[in-house]
Amino acid sequence: MEIQFNSQQQLQAAKISNDTVMGGISSSEINRDKRQDKPVFSGNVSLANNGGFASMEYRLLAIIPRANAVKLTVIGDGKRYQLRFKTPKLSFGEAYVAHFNTIAGQRTEHRFTAGDFNSQFRGRNVNAPELLFEDIDRVGLLIADKQQGDFSLMLDTMTFTD
């Protein structure tokens, strides 16, 4: 099953959550690249006031079928990001997290299995039920890891496969 990040039938409008919830001053937004008709998650990460992250999250409207892997396709900026999945089995704030690196200006594909994800809360590993892709109801992206400055990540597709 392929999810198009520009699909309003598959995804609810994304919500932004930055370090401002804890006193930081990072900023981010999601805009549409008109030429490619794709959403772009962009902004500025600041380390001021103990900040240092920007994130966004979509609620899935589509049901994910049983799958063994997921492929994420993006056009990046050379920075490292987190792909974050949430399920109803998690407590508030926890997520299944996998990291990926981008190449500035290039479309890249990143393939993950459930074993590539760690359950985390605020950057620390936590115990959680096993990740099953068919349980996913929210998909997010986060930039952190002291990567100060501007960032931009164009979102293309996410494909769940056997």
C-alpha positions, 0 to 999 in steps of 0.5 A: 500500500502506498501513501501519498503525502499530498493525499487528503484522502489518506492523511489528515492535515499535519500538526506541528510540535516544536521545542516551544512546548518546553521553552525553546524557540525552534520553528517549523511549518508545512507548505506545498511545493507547487511545482511538484505538488508535494508537502515540504516540512521546513523551518529552523532548529534553535538550541537556545533555551535548551531547545533543539527539535521540530516535528510534525505528525499526520493522523492516518485515514487509511488502514495499513495492511499487514506488511513486513517493511516500509519504504519512505521516499523524500527529497532532503537537505543533507540532514538526519531525521526521525521517522516516527510511528504511533499506535493506539497501544502506546501511551501519550508521547511515546513513538516508534523511532527510526533514523534516516539521513538525507542527501541535499537536493536528491530523492532518496528511498529509505527502507525499514523493517519493524526491527529498525524502530525503537520505542522512545519517549523524549529521546529515551528508550522505553518498553512498548508492545512490538511494532506491527505496521498494521497498528499505525495510526499516526506518522511523524517526522522529527529533526533534532540531534543538535542540528541547528539551523534551517532545514527542509524535507520534501515528503513524497511517498510511504509504501508498506510492502511484504 
